[in-house]
Amino acid sequence: MAKVTKSKANTKSAITKKPVTTPKGKRARKPTTGAAPKATPKPRAAAARSAPMAGDAMTADVTAALRLRHLDDAAAVVETLAAVGRGYRKGPASIPKFLHLAFDADQAVAEALVERFADGTRPAGIDRDPHRHVARATVDMNLLQLAVEADADARTTLTSLVLGTWDPDADEKAKLNAIGSFIIPLFKAGKG
């Protein structure tokens, strides 16, 4: 529905169009006839990649495990999985200091978390995908109850981790809620 308008100063007709709404809610105008669209700069891949924090072995191990599986290693995914891993290492997987063991379980924990994250990432399969909304609701409820701040990317990562940890063939549906109630406190412990 283009309107043809004539200007007194310019006798040529110009085509004006209504602005188009982009998916992010920002308004953008289509280029007028004859004008070439502006080239948009490509985002730097290095900026989107996460750089391991100095001295944090869990972050480095999670990044390496994600890259090994050719999965998204964006900063939000890496930091979320690393926080869960750090929380797990502080609690159930902590090695007592009196044992004086040189064994470091960070790599094994990181690989297990990435494997479960990969199992729960879209498309997770016909057995898991229909339950994604239940896993997301469990994640959101536990984050709210524990007063843990998490952005949308962290919530999505935690949802995929919960969904990937649940085994739909062997576990009851109710266990899906229990898994989320176990992972979110680990995430909180690893963030702090």
N, C-alpha and C positions, 0 to 999 in steps of 0.2 A: 504494500500500500504506500507507494511513493507519491509524494506531492510534487508537482512541477510548479515552481515559482519563478516569477520574472522580477528582476531588479531594475529600477529606473536607470541606475548608472550603467548597468551591464545588461545588454539585450539578450545575452545568451541564457538559455534555460539551465538551471542547476537542479540536480536531483538531491533532495534531502530525505534522509531516512531517520526513523526513530532509533534511539540508541539501543544497543543490544545489551542485555544483562548477562554478565559472565557468571559461571558457577559459583565463584567466591563472593558474589554479591556486589562486586564493583561494576560500575557502568563503563562500558567501552564503546567507542563509536567506530563504525566501519569506515574505512577510507573512502573518500569521495572518488568519483570516476576519474581515471587518469592518474591518480596518485598511487605510488607503489607502497605496499604495506611496509611498516618499519620492521626491521629484523630484530627479534628479541634475543638478547644474549642468553646463551646456554648456561645453566647453573654449573658451577664448578663441581666436579665429582669429588675432588679432594675436600671441599668444604662440607659436603654432605657426609663424608666418611668420618668415622669417629677415630680420634687419636687416643690411644691408651694413656691414662693418667700416669704420671711418674710414680713408680713405687707400688702400683696397684696391679698385682699379678692376675687377679680375677678378671679385671677389665681386659687385659691383654689376652688372656686365655679365651674369653668369650668372643672377642674380635677374631682371633685365629680360628676358632671352631666355626663361626658363622661364615668366614671366607672359605674355609675348607669345604663347606656344603653349598657354596655359591648362594648364600642367603643374604638378605638385606642387612648390612652392618651399619645402619644409620646410628647416630649418637644416642637417640632415644631408646632404640632396641637394645643396644649394647649396655647402656647404663642401667636399664630396667633388669635385664637378665643378670648383670653383674651384681646388682643390689640384692637380688634374690639369692644368688650364690654366696655373697658375703654374709648374708643373714643365716644361711644354712651352715656355713663354716663356723659362725659364732655359736650356734646352738648344737643341733644333733651331730654334726660332723666335726666338731672341734676336737682336737687332739690334746689330751691333758699334758700340761707342761712338765709334770714329773716324769713322763716317759722319755723325754729327750730324743724324740724321733726326728729324723731329718726328712721324713716323708711329707710331701706337699700334695694335698688332694685337690688343689684348685683346678688343675687341668681336667681331672676326672669329673668334678662337679660341673665345670663349664660345658664339657662335652655332653653330659647327660641333660643339662638344661636346654642346650641348643637342639638336641635330638627331640626333646618333648615339645619345644617351641615349633620346630619344623613339622611335627606331626599335627599340631593344632592350627597351623597357618593355613589360610585359604588357598586352594580348596582342600579341606580336611577330609573329604570323603562323605559318602551318604550317611554313615553312621554318626559322624560328629557334627557336621554343619547344621543340621536342624536344631541342635542343642546350643549353638553359639549364643543365642540371646539369654539362655539360662546361665551360662558361664559368665557372660558380661554383667548380668544382674547380680550374681554372687560377688564378682570382683568389686562392682560399684558399692554394694552394701557393706562389704568388709572394709573398703577404703574409708567409707563414711563413718562406720562405727569406730574405727581406730584413729580417725582424724588424720589420715595420711594424704598429703597433697600429691596428686598425680595428674599429668596432662593427658590429652586424648591418646597420644602415641603410647604412653606407658600403660594406659588402660587396655588398649588394643593388644599390646604385647603380653600383658598379664592374662588377658582372656585367652589368647592363643596358647599360652603356657598351661593354663588350667585345662583347657580342652585337650591339649596334647598329652597331658598326664593321665587323663581319664581314659580307661580302656572300655569302650562300649560293649565289647564281646564278653568281658568277664565281670565288669563292675555294674552295680545297680545305678540307676539314674540319680538316686539320692547321694551317692558317693561324689558326684560332680560338685555338689555344694560343699561337701566336707573338704575337698581338695582346695577349693578357693579359700576356705577358712584356714587352711594350713599355709598356703603360699603367701598370702597378703601379710601376715605377721613377719614372715621371713624378709619380705620386701621392705617393711618398715625398719626392721633391725639392721638391714644392710645399707639403708639410706643414711642412717644416723651415725 
